[in-house]
């Protein structure tokens, strides 16, 4: 059972202005962690100049044949990236469905914020892009 509730806050990707303060808008708690996980999965290894270990190999796997083996490798890559880099979330489950007619994967990442009971789901599509 949680003994305290720690809040998380990040800058908004849209860089829109806060209507009250005029500063860059922020996102909080669950939305902050969802955006962090999505950013982590879309970042390739060695893409960040001063932090080359940050990221995942998800993008490279999108060009492999759409088989059960590729889905398993995607699950392993996502699990490894989230467990290594997202300290704010406890990963519970990953569900991946291939959609060959659209050349994409539908991914659902189910997680829990650290020290909270409620489960959250991040759903996204992984598509082949160069």
Backbone as JSON Lines, residues from 0, in Angstrom:
{"i":0,"aa":"X","n":[0.84,-1.18,0.0],"ca":[0.0,0.0,0.0],"c":[0.89,1.24,0.0]}
{"i":1,"aa":"X","n":[0.6,2.23,-0.84],"ca":[1.44,3.42,-0.92],"c":[1.41,4.23,0.38]}
{"i":2,"aa":"X","n":[2.56,4.74,0.76],"ca":[2.64,5.58,1.95],"c":[2.74,7.06,1.59]}
{"i":3,"aa":"X","n":[3.09,7.35,0.37],"ca":[3.13,8.73,-0.1],"c":[2.9,8.73,-1.6]}
{"i":4,"aa":"X","n":[2.55,9.87,-2.13],"ca":[2.29,9.99,-3.56],"c":[3.25,11.02,-4.14]}
{"i":5,"aa":"X","n":[4.23,10.54,-4.85],"ca":[5.21,11.43,-5.46],"c":[4.73,11.82,-6.85]}
{"i":6,"aa":"X","n":[4.72,13.09,-7.15],"ca":[4.28,13.55,-8.46],"c":[5.44,13.66,-9.43]}
{"i":7,"aa":"X","n":[5.15,13.45,-10.7],"ca":[6.16,13.55,-11.76],"c":[5.71,14.64,-12.73]}
{"i":8,"aa":"X","n":[6.67,15.37,-13.27],"ca":[6.34,16.46,-14.17],"c":[7.41,16.59,-15.25]}
{"i":9,"aa":"X","n":[6.97,16.76,-16.5],"ca":[7.87,16.95,-17.64],"c":[7.35,18.1,-18.49]}
{"i":10,"aa":"X","n":[8.21,18.6,-19.36],"ca":[7.78,19.61,-20.32],"c":[6.89,18.98,-21.38]}
{"i":11,"aa":"X","n":[5.94,19.74,-21.87],"ca":[5.06,19.27,-22.93],"c":[5.83,19.22,-24.24]}
{"i":12,"aa":"X","n":[5.6,18.16,-25.04],"ca":[6.26,18.05,-26.34],"c":[5.81,19.14,-27.3]}
{"i":13,"aa":"X","n":[4.63,19.7,-27.08],"ca":[4.09,20.71,-27.98],"c":[4.72,22.09,-27.76]}
{"i":14,"aa":"X","n":[5.37,22.27,-26.64],"ca":[5.98,23.55,-26.25],"c":[4.99,24.7,-26.31]}
{"i":15,"aa":"X","n":[3.73,24.41,-25.99],"ca":[2.73,25.46,-25.93],"c":[2.88,26.2,-24.61]}
{"i":16,"aa":"X","n":[2.38,27.42,-24.57],"ca":[2.52,28.25,-23.39],"c":[1.44,27.94,-22.37]}
{"i":17,"aa":"X","n":[1.81,27.97,-21.11],"ca":[0.85,27.85,-20.03],"c":[0.0,29.11,-20.03]}
{"i":18,"aa":"X","n":[-1.33,29.0,-20.05],"ca":[-2.17,30.19,-20.15],"c":[-2.07,31.12,-18.95]}
{"i":19,"aa":"X","n":[-1.67,30.62,-17.8],"ca":[-1.59,31.45,-16.6],"c":[-0.24,32.11,-16.46]}
{"i":20,"aa":"X","n":[0.84,31.31,-16.59],"ca":[2.18,31.84,-16.32],"c":[2.91,32.28,-17.58]}
{"i":21,"aa":"X","n":[2.54,31.76,-18.74],"ca":[3.25,32.07,-19.97],"c":[4.48,31.21,-20.19]}
{"i":22,"aa":"X","n":[4.81,30.35,-19.21],"ca":[5.94,29.43,-19.34],"c":[5.53,28.26,-20.24]}
{"i":23,"aa":"X","n":[6.5,27.41,-20.54],"ca":[6.21,26.21,-21.31],"c":[5.29,25.31,-20.49]}
{"i":24,"aa":"X","n":[4.24,24.79,-21.11],"ca":[3.29,23.92,-20.41],"c":[3.97,22.62,-19.99]}
{"i":25,"aa":"X","n":[3.41,22.0,-18.97],"ca":[3.97,20.74,-18.47],"c":[2.9,19.64,-18.5]}
{"i":26,"aa":"X","n":[3.35,18.42,-18.44],"ca":[2.46,17.27,-18.25],"c":[2.85,16.61,-16.94]}
{"i":27,"aa":"X","n":[1.88,15.99,-16.29],"ca":[2.12,15.47,-14.95],"c":[1.8,14.0,-14.82]}
{"i":28,"aa":"X","n":[2.42,13.38,-13.85],"ca":[2.15,12.02,-13.39],"c":[2.05,11.0,-14.51]}
{"i":29,"aa":"X","n":[0.88,10.4,-14.72],"ca":[0.74,9.31,-15.68],"c":[1.1,9.75,-17.09]}
{"i":30,"aa":"X","n":[0.63,10.92,-17.51],"ca":[0.96,11.41,-18.85],"c":[2.45,11.63,-19.02]}
{"i":31,"aa":"X","n":[3.11,12.08,-17.98],"ca":[4.55,12.28,-18.02],"c":[5.28,10.96,-18.24]}
{"i":32,"aa":"X","n":[4.87,9.93,-17.53],"ca":[5.52,8.62,-17.66],"c":[5.2,7.99,-19.01]}
{"i":33,"aa":"X","n":[3.95,8.13,-19.48],"ca":[3.59,7.6,-20.8],"c":[4.45,8.23,-21.89]}
{"i":34,"aa":"X","n":[4.63,9.53,-21.83],"ca":[5.45,10.21,-22.83],"c":[6.92,9.8,-22.71]}
{"i":35,"aa":"X","n":[7.36,9.56,-21.48],"ca":[8.73,9.11,-21.28],"c":[8.97,7.73,-21.89]}
{"i":36,"aa":"X","n":[8.03,6.82,-21.7],"ca":[8.16,5.48,-22.27],"c":[8.12,5.54,-23.79]}
{"i":37,"aa":"X","n":[7.19,6.32,-24.33],"ca":[7.09,6.44,-25.78],"c":[8.37,7.03,-26.37]}
{"i":38,"aa":"X","n":[8.89,8.06,-25.74],"ca":[10.14,8.67,-26.2],"c":[11.29,7.68,-26.13]}
{"i":39,"aa":"X","n":[11.34,6.9,-25.08],"ca":[12.38,5.89,-24.9],"c":[12.32,4.85,-26.02]}
{"i":40,"aa":"X","n":[11.13,4.39,-26.36],"ca":[10.98,3.37,-27.39],"c":[11.29,3.9,-28.78]}
{"i":41,"aa":"X","n":[11.07,5.18,-29.0],"ca":[11.33,5.77,-30.32],"c":[12.77,6.25,-30.48]}
{"i":42,"aa":"X","n":[13.54,6.2,-29.4],"ca":[14.94,6.62,-29.45],"c":[15.82,5.41,-29.72]}
{"i":43,"aa":"X","n":[16.66,5.5,-30.73],"ca":[17.57,4.41,-31.05],"c":[18.82,4.5,-30.16]}
{"i":44,"aa":"X","n":[19.45,3.36,-29.94],"ca":[20.72,3.37,-29.21],"c":[21.72,4.24,-29.96]}
{"i":45,"aa":"X","n":[22.56,4.92,-29.23],"ca":[23.59,5.81,-29.76],"c":[23.02,7.05,-30.46]}
{"i":46,"aa":"X","n":[21.73,7.32,-30.29],"ca":[21.12,8.51,-30.9],"c":[21.37,9.76,-30.05]}
{"i":47,"aa":"X","n":[21.44,9.61,-28.74],"ca":[21.67,10.74,-27.85],"c":[23.17,10.94,-27.69]}
{"i":48,"aa":"X","n":[23.62,12.1,-28.04],"ca":[25.05,12.38,-28.1],"c":[25.77,12.14,-26.77]}
{"i":49,"aa":"X","n":[25.26,12.68,-25.68],"ca":[25.96,12.55,-24.4],"c":[25.43,11.41,-23.53]}
{"i":50,"aa":"X","n":[24.52,10.62,-24.09],"ca":[24.01,9.46,-23.38],"c":[23.73,8.36,-24.4]}
{"i":51,"aa":"X","n":[24.76,7.8,-25.01],"ca":[24.56,6.85,-26.12],"c":[23.91,5.54,-25.72]}
{"i":52,"aa":"X","n":[23.92,5.18,-24.44],"ca":[23.3,3.92,-24.02],"c":[21.78,4.02,-23.95]}
{"i":53,"aa":"X","n":[21.26,5.26,-23.84],"ca":[19.82,5.47,-23.72],"c":[19.12,5.08,-25.01]}
{"i":54,"aa":"X","n":[18.0,4.39,-24.9],"ca":[17.2,4.06,-26.07],"c":[16.89,2.58,-26.13]}
{"i":55,"aa":"X","n":[16.38,2.18,-27.3],"ca":[16.03,0.78,-27.5],"c":[16.31,0.39,-28.94]}
{"i":56,"aa":"X","n":[16.3,-0.89,-29.2],"ca":[16.51,-1.38,-30.56],"c":[15.21,-1.67,-31.28]}
{"i":57,"aa":"X","n":[14.13,-1.04,-30.84],"ca":[12.81,-1.3,-31.41],"c":[12.76,-0.95,-32.89]}
{"i":58,"aa":"X","n":[13.28,0.2,-33.26],"ca":[13.19,0.64,-34.67],"c":[13.87,-0.34,-35.62]}
{"i":59,"aa":"X","n":[14.98,-0.92,-35.2],"ca":[15.68,-1.89,-36.07],"c":[14.85,-3.15,-36.29]}
{"i":60,"aa":"X","n":[14.07,-3.55,-35.29],"ca":[13.27,-4.77,-35.41],"c":[12.05,-4.6,-36.31]}
{"i":61,"aa":"X","n":[11.67,-3.36,-36.58],"ca":[10.48,-3.13,-37.4],"c":[10.69,-3.53,-38.85]}
{"i":62,"aa":"X","n":[11.92,-3.69,-39.28],"ca":[12.21,-4.07,-40.66],"c":[12.43,-5.58,-40.81]}
{"i":63,"aa":"X","n":[12.26,-6.31,-39.73],"ca":[12.33,-7.77,-39.78],"c":[10.97,-8.31,-40.24]}
{"i":64,"aa":"X","n":[10.93,-9.54,-40.72],"ca":[9.64,-10.14,-41.11],"c":[8.69,-10.18,-39.92]}
{"i":65,"aa":"X","n":[7.4,-9.98,-40.18],"ca":[6.39,-9.97,-39.12],"c":[6.05,-11.4,-38.72]}
{"i":66,"aa":"X","n":[6.84,-11.93,-37.79],"ca":[6.64,-13.29,-37.3],"c":[6.5,-13.26,-35.79]}
{"i":67,"aa":"X","n":[6.16,-14.42,-35.22],"ca":[6.07,-14.53,-33.77],"c":[7.43,-14.28,-33.11]}
{"i":68,"aa":"X","n":[8.49,-14.68,-33.78],"ca":[9.84,-14.45,-33.25],"c":[10.13,-12.95,-33.15]}
{"i":69,"aa":"X","n":[9.74,-12.19,-34.16],"ca":[9.95,-10.74,-34.12],"c":[9.13,-10.11,-33.0]}
{"i":70,"aa":"X","n":[7.91,-10.58,-32.8],"ca":[7.08,-10.06,-31.71],"c":[7.75,-10.34,-30.36]}
{"i":71,"aa":"X","n":[8.28,-11.54,-30.21],"ca":[8.97,-11.88,-28.96],"c":[10.21,-11.01,-28.76]}
{"i":72,"aa":"X","n":[10.95,-10.75,-29.82],"ca":[12.13,-9.89,-29.72],"c":[11.73,-8.46,-29.38]}
{"i":73,"aa":"X","n":[10.61,-7.97,-29.95],"ca":[10.11,-6.64,-29.61],"c":[9.74,-6.56,-28.12]}
{"i":74,"aa":"X","n":[9.05,-7.58,-27.63],"ca":[8.69,-7.62,-26.21],"c":[9.94,-7.57,-25.33]}
{"i":75,"aa":"X","n":[10.95,-8.34,-25.69],"ca":[12.2,-8.35,-24.91],"c":[12.89,-6.99,-24.95]}
{"i":76,"aa":"X","n":[12.9,-6.37,-26.11],"ca":[13.56,-5.06,-26.26],"c":[12.81,-3.98,-25.46]}
{"i":77,"aa":"X","n":[11.49,-4.0,-25.51],"ca":[10.69,-3.02,-24.77],"c":[10.87,-3.24,-23.27]}
{"i":78,"aa":"X","n":[10.82,-4.49,-22.83],"ca":[11.02,-4.8,-21.41],"c":[12.38,-4.32,-20.93]}
{"i":79,"aa":"X","n":[13.4,-4.61,-21.7],"ca":[14.76,-4.21,-21.33],"c":[14.89,-2.69,-21.23]}
{"i":80,"aa":"X","n":[14.35,-1.98,-22.21],"ca":[14.46,-0.51,-22.22],"c":[13.71,0.11,-21.06]}
{"i":81,"aa":"X","n":[12.47,-0.32,-20.82],"ca":[11.68,0.27,-19.74],"c":[12.29,-0.06,-18.38]}
{"i":82,"aa":"X","n":[12.69,-1.3,-18.18],"ca":[13.29,-1.68,-16.91],"c":[14.61,-0.95,-16.65]}
{"i":83,"aa":"X","n":[15.37,-0.69,-17.71],"ca":[16.67,-0.04,-17.55],"c":[16.57,1.47,-17.36]}
{"i":84,"aa":"X","n":[15.62,2.13,-18.04],"ca":[15.64,3.58,-18.12],"c":[14.45,4.3,-17.5]}
{"i":85,"aa":"X","n":[13.35,3.64,-17.27],"ca":[12.18,4.34,-16.72],"c":[11.96,3.91,-15.28]}
{"i":86,"aa":"X","n":[12.59,4.66,-14.37],"ca":[12.53,4.33,-12.95],"c":[11.19,4.68,-12.31]}
{"i":87,"aa":"X","n":[10.36,5.45,-13.0],"ca":[9.1,5.9,-12.43],"c":[7.99,4.88,-12.6]}
{"i":88,"aa":"X","n":[8.23,3.82,-13.38],"ca":[7.17,2.86,-13.68],"c":[7.6,1.43,-13.4]}
{"i":89,"aa":"X","n":[6.64,0.63,-12.99],"ca":[6.83,-0.8,-12.83],"c":[6.08,-1.48,-13.98]}
{"i":90,"aa":"X","n":[6.8,-2.16,-14.83],"ca":[6.22,-2.8,-16.0],"c":[5.44,-4.04,-15.59]}
{"i":91,"aa":"X","n":[4.18,-4.14,-16.04],"ca":[3.34,-5.28,-15.68],"c":[3.15,-6.24,-16.84]}
{"i":92,"aa":"X","n":[2.9,-5.69,-18.02],"ca":[2.61,-6.55,-19.17],"c":[2.83,-5.78,-20.46]}
{"i":93,"aa":"X","n":[3.18,-6.51,-21.52],"ca":[3.3,-5.94,-22.86],"c":[2.5,-6.83,-23.8]}
{"i":94,"aa":"X","n":[1.59,-6.21,-24.56],"ca":[0.8,-6.95,-25.55],"c":[1.09,-6.37,-26.92]}
{"i":95,"aa":"X","n":[1.55,-7.22,-27.83],"ca":[1.9,-6.77,-29.18],"c":[1.09,-7.56,-30.19]}
{"i":96,"aa":"X","n":[0.47,-6.84,-31.11],"ca":[-0.3,-7.46,-32.18],"c":[0.25,-6.95,-33.51]}
{"i":97,"aa":"X","n":[0.56,-7.86,-34.42],"ca":[1.04,-7.42,-35.73],"c":[-0.16,-7.12,-36.62]}
{"i":98,"aa":"X","n":[-0.01,-6.08,-37.43],"ca":[-1.03,-5.7,-38.41],"c":[-0.34,-5.62,-39.77]}
{"i":99,"aa":"X","n":[-0.13,-6.77,-40.42],"ca":[0.64,-6.81,-41.68],"c":[0.02,-5.98,-42.8]}
{"i":100,"aa":"X","n":[-1.31,-5.86,-42.81],"ca":[-1.94,-5.08,-43.88],"c":[-1.61,-3.59,-43.8]}
{"i":101,"aa":"X","n":[-1.21,-3.13,-42.61],"ca":[-0.81,-1.73,-42.43],"c":[0.69,-1.59,-42.18]}
{"i":102,"aa":"X","n":[1.43,-2.69,-42.21],"ca":[2.87,-2.69,-41.93],"c":[3.21,-2.04,-40.59]}
{"i":103,"aa":"X","n":[2.51,-2.49,-39.55],"ca":[2.75,-1.91,-38.23],"c":[2.42,-2.93,-37.15]}
{"i":104,"aa":"X","n":[2.85,-2.58,-35.94],"ca":[2.54,-3.36,-34.75],"c":[1.74,-2.46,-33.81]}
{"i":105,"aa":"X","n":[0.72,-3.03,-33.19],"ca":[-0.01,-2.33,-32.14],"c":[0.56,-2.82,-30.81]}
{"i":106,"aa":"X","n":[1.03,-1.89,-30.01],"ca":[1.69,-2.22,-28.75],"c":[0.91,-1.6,-27.59]}
{"i":107,"aa":"X","n":[0.64,-2.41,-26.59],"ca":[0.03,-1.94,-25.34],"c":[1.01,-2.24,-24.21]}
{"i":108,"aa":"X","n":[1.47,-1.19,-23.55],"ca":[2.38,-1.33,-22.42],"c":[1.57,-1.03,-21.16]}
{"i":109,"aa":"X","n":[1.41,-2.04,-20.32],"ca":[0.65,-1.87,-19.08],"c":[1.66,-1.74,-17.95]}
{"i":110,"aa":"X","n":[1.52,-0.66,-17.19],"ca":[2.48,-0.35,-16.14],"c":[1.76,0.26,-14.95]}
{"i":111,"aa":"X","n":[2.5,0.37,-13.87],"ca":[2.01,1.01,-12.65],"c":[3.06,2.02,-12.23]}
{"i":112,"aa":"X","n":[2.62,3.23,-11.88],"ca":[3.56,4.2,-11.34],"c":[4.09,3.66,-10.02]}
{"i":113,"aa":"X","n":[5.36,3.92,-9.77],"ca":[5.96,3.47,-8.53],"c":[5.18,4.05,-7.35]}
{"i":114,"aa":"X","n":[4.9,3.19,-6.4],"ca":[4.2,3.56,-5.17],"c":[2.73,3.92,-5.39]}
{"i":115,"aa":"X","n":[2.13,3.39,-6.47],"ca":[0.71,3.57,-6.7],"c":[0.07,2.23,-7.04]}
{"i":116,"aa":"X","n":[-1.23,2.15,-6.88],"ca":[-1.94,0.89,-7.08],"c":[-2.55,0.81,-8.49]}
{"i":117,"aa":"X","n":[-2.95,1.94,-9.03],"ca":[-3.67,1.97,-10.31],"c":[-2.79,1.56,-11.49]}
{"i":118,"aa":"X","n":[-3.34,0.7,-12.35],"ca":[-2.63,0.3,-13.57],"c":[-2.93,1.3,-14.68]}
{"i":119,"aa":"X","n":[-1.93,1.55,-15.52],"ca":[-2.06,2.47,-16.65],"c":[-1.64,1.75,-17.92]}
{"i":120,"aa":"X","n":[-2.2,2.18,-19.05],"ca":[-1.9,1.56,-20.33],"c":[-1.46,2.62,-21.32]}
{"i":121,"aa":"X","n":[-0.34,2.35,-21.98],"ca":[0.13,3.17,-23.09],"c":[-0.06,2.35,-24.35]}
{"i":122,"aa":"X","n":[-0.86,2.86,-25.27],"ca":[-1.07,2.18,-26.55],"c":[-0.44,3.02,-27.64]}
{"i":123,"aa":"X","n":[0.33,2.36,-28.5],"ca":[0.95,3.05,-29.62],"c":[1.13,2.1,-30.78]}
{"i":124,"aa":"X","n":[1.35,2.68,-31.94],"ca":[1.61,1.9,-33.15],"c":[3.07,2.09,-33.52]}
{"i":125,"aa":"X","n":[3.73,0.99,-33.82],"ca":[5.11,1.03,-34.29],"c":[5.08,0.75,-35.78]}
{"i":126,"aa":"X","n":[5.55,1.72,-36.57],"ca":[5.54,1.57,-38.02],"c":[6.95,1.68,-38.56]}
{"i":127,"aa":"X","n":[7.14,1.13,-39.74],"ca":[8.44,1.17,-40.39],"c":[8.66,2.56,-40.99]}
{"i":128,"aa":"X","n":[9.74,3.2,-40.55],"ca":[10.09,4.52,-41.07],"c":[11.59,4.6,-41.23]}
{"i":129,"aa":"X","n":[12.04,5.32,-42.22],"ca":[13.47,5.56,-42.41],"c":[13.73,7.02,-42.29]}
